[in-house]
């Protein structure tokens, strides 16, 4: 179990998918085989700080504040037959201490990859950020079932690509990354890895403690895809 630092994201000061074609989430090229599919995927088998993890608790610590500087952008969405992802185009960013990371993509997963006290969630949304040195910082948000439809995402949820397709831009549809974050910005922070090949380590993860809500129909749509 990796050590977890528990703290709060400061939002008041601000308004992919991996390459390679031979890996998959199930079957003979599933996670148990990733490390042997390519030399560049070796960390998937030999890494010491691999993600995702089951978060079972946290401890307070003195860590840099995480600030979000997200702006709306035109919806650019794709499906590579493993993941549905959104290319974020508008130079949105987060700041961790003195380091600025640009938001590159938002990936949608079902079920969740991380667990919280052994519990999985129907959805996990992952925000991938990268700084000028190529270092990666992630934000993960769980999605849970609620009675009401999530109106903040309904305008683009209907455009989730049902089959594998290159990214498509919708010039009249905008997405704001802030709408995918919970009101309570407390999170667990740990150092792990990418959750798919090449499973590169030294990735800083911020897993939000509070989930956001989706209707059963919205969750079912993603699961069906």
Secondary structure, DSSP 4 states (H G I P E B T S, - for coil): ----EEEE-B-TT-------SS--SSSTTSGGGHHHH-GGGTHHHH-SS-S--EE---B----PPEEEE---EEEEEEE-SS-EEEE--S--EEEETTEEEEEEEEEEESS-SSEETTB--SEEEEEEEE-TTS-EEEEEEEEEE-SS--HHHHHHHTT--SS-EEEEEEEEEEE-GGGGS-SS-EEEEEEEE-SSTT--EEEEEEEESS-EEE-HHHHHHHHH-
